């Protein structure tokens, strides 16, 4: 009676394995169509900064993120030079989030 219960389980394993292999083969031969994502930068200023160079929303976002990353990097550098074994406060929270994601 125990063998009768194990028999459907073995069949389901083989069906799952065959479906898994066929899915991989189908994904290899029939690749999906990749969408073309295009998000144009919008001018924020009406007057060019240089010859034909306008201030755009993506440029502002890039500058803000760069400044935040530099502040975070210098804060981590200063905190690690103190000689403590773990970071505290905001840097500890950022470290915990990065360790969780990694």
Contact map, one row per residue, 1 for C-alpha under 8 A:
111110000000000000000000000000000000000000000000000000000000000000000000000000000000000000000000000000
111111000000000000000000000000000000000000000000000000000000000000000000000000000000000000000000000000
111111100000000000000000000000000000000000000000000000000000000000000000000000000000000000000000000000
111111110000000000000000000000000000000000000000000000000000000000000000000000000000000000000000000000
111111111000000000000000000000000000000000000000000000000000000000000000000000000000000000000000000000
011111111100000000000000000000000000000000000000000000000000000000000000000000000000000000000000000000
001111111110000000000000000000000000000000000000000000000000000000000000000000000000000000000000000000
000111111111000000000000000000000000000000000000000000000000000000000000000000000000000000000000000000
000011111111100000000000000000000000000000000000000000000000000000000000000000000000000000000000000000
000001111111110000000000000000000000000000000000000000000000000000000000000000000000000000000000000000
000000111111111000000000000000000000000000000000000000000000000000000000000000000000000000000000000000
000000011111111100000000000000000000000000000000000000000000000000000000000000000000000000000000000000
000000001111111110000000000000000000000000000000000000000000000000000000000000000000000000000000000000
000000000111111111000000000000000000000000000000000000000000000000000000000000000000000000000000000000
000000000011111111100000000000000000000000000000000000000000000000000000000000000000000000000000000000
000000000001111111110000000000000000000000000000000000000000000000000000000000000000000000000000000000
000000000000111111111000000000000000000000000000000000000000000000000000000000000000000000000000000000
000000000000011111111100000000000000000000000000000000000000000000000000000000000000000000000000000000
000000000000001111111110000000000000000000000000000000000000000000000000000000000000000000000000000000
000000000000000111111111000000000000000000000000000000000000000000000000000000000000000000000000000000
000000000000000011111111100000000000000000000000000000000000000000000000000000000000000000000000000000
000000000000000001111111110000000000000000000000000000000000000000000000000000000000000000000000000000
000000000000000000111111111000000000000000000000000000000000000000000000000000000000000000000000000000
000000000000000000011111111100000000000000000000000000000000000000000000000000000000000000000000000000
000000000000000000001111111110000000000000000000000000000000000000000000000000000000000000000000000000
000000000000000000000111111111100000000000000000000000000000000000000000000000000000000000000000000000
000000000000000000000011111111110000000000000000000000000000000000000000000000000000000000000000000000
000000000000000000000001111111100000000000000000000000000000000000000000000000000000000000000000000000
000000000000000000000000111111100000000000000000000000000000000000000000000000000000000000000000000000
000000000000000000000000011111110000000000000000000000000000000000000000000000000000000000000000000000
000000000000000000000000011111111000000000000000000000000000000000000000000000000000000000000000000000
000000000000000000000000001001111100000000000000000000000000000000000000000000000000000000000000000000
000000000000000000000000000000111110000000000000000000000000000000000000000000000000000000000000000000
000000000000000000000000000000011111000000000000000000000000000000000000000000000000000000000000000000
000000000000000000000000000000001111100000000000000000000000000000000000000000000000000000000000000000
000000000000000000000000000000000111110000000000000000000000000000000000000000000000000000000000000000
000000000000000000000000000000000011111000000000000000000000000000000000000000000000000000000000000000
000000000000000000000000000000000001111100000000000000000000000000000000000000000000000000000000000000
000000000000000000000000000000000000111110000000000000000000000000000000000000000000000000000000000000
000000000000000000000000000000000000011111000000000000000000000000000000000000000000000000000000000000
000000000000000000000000000000000000001111100000000000011100000000000000000000000000000000000000000000
000000000000000000000000000000000000000111110000000000011100000000000000000000000000000000000000000000
000000000000000000000000000000000000000011111100000001111000000000000000000000000000000000000000000000
000000000000000000000000000000000000000001111100000001111000000000000000000000000000000000000000000000
000000000000000000000000000000000000000000111111000001110000000000000000000000000000000000000000000000
000000000000000000000000000000000000000000111111000001000000000000000000000000000000000000000000000000
000000000000000000000000000000000000000000001111100001000000000000000000000000000000000000000000000000
000000000000000000000000000000000000000000001111111111100000000000000000000000000000000000000000000000
000000000000000000000000000000000000000000000011111111100000000000000000000000000000000000000000000000
000000000000000000000000000000000000000000000001111111000000000000000000000000000000000000000000000000
000000000000000000000000000000000000000000000001111110000000000000000000000000000000000000000000000000
000000000000000000000000000000000000000000000001111111000000000000000000000000000000000000000000000000
000000000000000000000000000000000000000000000001111111100000000000000000000000000000000000000000000000
000000000000000000000000000000000000000000111111110111110000000000000000000000000000000000000000000000
000000000000000000000000000000000000000000111001100011111011000000000000000000000000000000000000000000
000000000000000000000000000000000000000011111000000001111111000000000000000000000000000000000000000000
000000000000000000000000000000000000000011110000000000111111100000000000000000000000000000000000000000
000000000000000000000000000000000000000011000000000000011111110000000000000000000000000000000000000000
000000000000000000000000000000000000000000000000000000111111111000000000000000000000000000000000000000
000000000000000000000000000000000000000000000000000000111111111100000000000000000000000000000000000000
000000000000000000000000000000000000000000000000000000001111111110000000000000000000000000000000000000
000000000000000000000000000000000000000000000000000000000111111111000000000000000000000000000000000000
000000000000000000000000000000000000000000000000000000000011111111100000000000000000000000000000000000
000000000000000000000000000000000000000000000000000000000001111111110000000000000000000000000000000000
000000000000000000000000000000000000000000000000000000000000111111111000000000000000000000000000000000
000000000000000000000000000000000000000000000000000000000000011111111100000000000000000000000000000000
000000000000000000000000000000000000000000000000000000000000001111111110000000000000000000000000000000
000000000000000000000000000000000000000000000000000000000000000111111111000000000000000000000000000000
000000000000000000000000000000000000000000000000000000000000000011111111100000000000000000000000000000
000000000000000000000000000000000000000000000000000000000000000001111111110000000000000000000000000000
000000000000000000000000000000000000000000000000000000000000000000111111111000000000000000000000000000
000000000000000000000000000000000000000000000000000000000000000000011111111100000000000000100000000000
000000000000000000000000000000000000000000000000000000000000000000001111111110000000000000000000000000
000000000000000000000000000000000000000000000000000000000000000000000111111111000000000000000000000000
000000000000000000000000000000000000000000000000000000000000000000000011111111100000000000100000000000
000000000000000000000000000000000000000000000000000000000000000000000001111111110000000000100000000000
000000000000000000000000000000000000000000000000000000000000000000000000111111111000000000000000000000
000000000000000000000000000000000000000000000000000000000000000000000000011111111100000000000000000000
000000000000000000000000000000000000000000000000000000000000000000000000001111111111001000000000000000
000000000000000000000000000000000000000000000000000000000000000000000000000111111111001000000000000000
000000000000000000000000000000000000000000000000000000000000000000000000000011111111000000000000000000
000000000000000000000000000000000000000000000000000000000000000000000000000001111111000000000000000000
000000000000000000000000000000000000000000000000000000000000000000000000000000111111100000000000000000
000000000000000000000000000000000000000000000000000000000000000000000000000000111111111000000000000000
000000000000000000000000000000000000000000000000000000000000000000000000000000000011111000000000000000
000000000000000000000000000000000000000000000000000000000000000000000000000000000001111100010000000000
000000000000000000000000000000000000000000000000000000000000000000000000000000110001111110110010000000
000000000000000000000000000000000000000000000000000000000000000000000000000000000000011111111000000000
000000000000000000000000000000000000000000000000000000000000000000000000000000000000001111111000000000
000000000000000000000000000000000000000000000000000000000000000000000000000000000000000111111100000000
000000000000000000000000000000000000000000000000000000000000000000000001001100000000001111111110000000
000000000000000000000000000000000000000000000000000000000000000000000000000000000000011111111111000000
000000000000000000000000000000000000000000000000000000000000000000000000000000000000000111111111100000
000000000000000000000000000000000000000000000000000000000000000000000000000000000000000001111111110000
000000000000000000000000000000000000000000000000000000000000000000000000000000000000001000111111111000
000000000000000000000000000000000000000000000000000000000000000000000000000000000000000000011111111100
000000000000000000000000000000000000000000000000000000000000000000000000000000000000000000001111111110
000000000000000000000000000000000000000000000000000000000000000000000000000000000000000000000111111111
000000000000000000000000000000000000000000000000000000000000000000000000000000000000000000000011111111
000000000000000000000000000000000000000000000000000000000000000000000000000000000000000000000001111111
000000000000000000000000000000000000000000000000000000000000000000000000000000000000000000000000111111
000000000000000000000000000000000000000000000000000000000000000000000000000000000000000000000000011111
